[in-house]
Amino acid sequence: YAGATLELTGSEYANDYIYDLAWNSVSGSGTATIYLPEADPNNVIGKDSQGYLRELRFITDNTVNASDKINITAQSTDDLEGAVGGSYLISKNYEGVTLYAPTSGSWFITQKKA
């Protein structure tokens, strides 16, 4: 919803792999921000340390439209596509993006649907 901020690190969604994003129209249009977890493989333990949780997928449903903006943003110490603290904007329904962090400090867009 408009004005919302979600830090994936330490949240109830921290161990998810696919994020199905919806927009609460009661809040009106605006911008929401989702902060990616730190792109450090050492922060992931167990079976997940082999890369499973370093690939994240974000998809939107039919409630997101051009007036609703969702910024998927790297931590201030990480980069997204080479931009430190960079972000990827989603602003339409049925959009999707896959991000992968093969090395510490860097997120890459490996697939996007627009």
N, C-alpha and C positions, 0 to 999 in steps of 0.2 A: 504494500500500500504506500501511498505518497508519504515521503519523509522517513520511511523505515530504513533501518540499518541492521544488518545481520553479519556478525563475525562468525565464520564457520568454525574456527579454532575454538575448542572448548564449549561449543554449543551442542544442543541435543541433536543437531544435524551433522556433527563433525565426522561421523563414520559412514555417511551416506555416499553413494557413488553417482546416482542420478537424482537431479533436483528438478521436480515438476513445479514450475513457477506459475502462480495465478495472481490476479490483481483484485483487490477488494475495492469495488466501485464506490462503496460508501465513503471512502476517504477522498474521492475525487482523483483527478489526474495529477501527476507530479513525477518525482524521481525517487527510486529506492536504490539502496546500495548493498551489495553482497560482497564481503571481503573474503577472498580466497585464503585457505590456510597457508602457512609458511611453506615454501617449496623446498623443504629440507627432509630428505628421506630418513634422517635420524629421528624425526618426530613420529614416525610411524613404526609400530612394533609388531611382532608376530608375523603371521602369514602376509599381512598387509605391507610389510617392509619390502617385499619384492616388487612393488610398483602398483599394486591394485588400487590403492587410494590416491595415487598420484595422478590418476586420470579421472577427471570429473566431467560430467555431462549436465548441461542445463537446457531444459526445454520449457516452452510456454504453452499454455492452453488457449482457449478461445476468449478468455477474459482480458487478455493483454492487447492493447491497441496502440496506435501511433502517438497518442497523448500520454501514454504510460511508459516511463523509461526505467529500465533496470540496469544499473551499472554493476558489472562483475569486475571487481577491482583487486589487484595484487596488493599484498602488504607493502608498506613503505620501504622495506628492505629487499623486496623481490621485484623482478621485472616481468611484464607481460608483453610478449613480442618485442623485447628490447627496450621498452619504456619502463623505467623504475617507477613503481606505484601505478603502472598503467591500468587501463580498464577497457572492457568491451561492452558496448551498449546494445541492449535488446529492447526493441520498441514495437514489436508486432506479434500477432498471435501465430501459434504453431512455428515459432522460430526455435532454433537449437544451435548449440555450440559445444564442442568437446575441447577441453584443455588438458595438457599433459606437462608434467614437470619431471623430466628425466634427470636433471641435475639440480643441486641445491641453488636456490635463488632465481630460477628461471621457469616461467610458464610459457608454453607455446600453444597456439590454436592449431589443432590438428585437423579439425573438421568444423564447418559451419553451414547451416542451412538458412537461407534468407529468402 
